[in-house]
Amino acid sequence: MLNPNPGLILWTILTFILLLIILRKFAWKPLLGILSKREESVKIALEKAEKAQSEAERIYLENQKALERASAEGQKILNESRIFAEKIKEDIIEKASQQSRKMLDAAKEEIARDKDAAMQELRSEIAAIAVGAAGKIIDETLDENKHRNLVDSYMRELPKN
């Protein structure tokens, strides 16, 4: 078993070379082609992944900018709303103030009219009492129209308090 047999060695080498040629022709080339295609598809997939990652970063940055713009716009709208609400509040206060002033003025005018009417009525009553009292004092009936005119002229001379 340990004796070298030159024929067997030669046939083994020839079989091995023949097997290498067959494998090279039928197995290595297709295997290398498949491996080359696989390597190319992996390379393309890596390039696509890098592009997708750069695109995702770009979209992320755009979204961040859009979010900042939206936040700034929201803050602007909020500030404008506050200013508008303050303006409306001031308008309402001003209108209420004007309306209360009008109501106060109307009430003052009504009080003045009522006061004048009361004073006029008081004067009439005082004139009637004065004529009645004067009639009793003199003990005779006086001309009521004449005395009423006399009392009215005297009452006009009095201060209007």
JOBELLIN-V731342 format. One line per field, one symbol per residue. ss: DSSP state (2 for helix, 1 for strand, 0 for the rest). psi: psi as a letter, one per 40 degrees, with the letter a starting at -180 (. if undefined). burial: 1 if it has 16 or more other ideal C-beta (glycine too) atoms within 10 Angstrom, else 0. Layout:
ss: ???
psi: ???
burial: ???
//
This chain:
ss: 00000222222222222222222222222222222222222222222222222222222222222222222222222222222222222222222222222222222222222222222222222222222222222200000222222222222220000
psi: dehhhddddddddddddddddddddddddddddddddddddddddddddddddddddddddddddddddddddddddddddddddddddddddddddddddddddddddddddddddddddddddddddddddddddefihihddddddddddddddiig.
burial: 00000000000000000000000000000000000000000000000000000000000000000000000000000000000000000000000000000000000000000000000000100010011000000000000000110110001000000
//
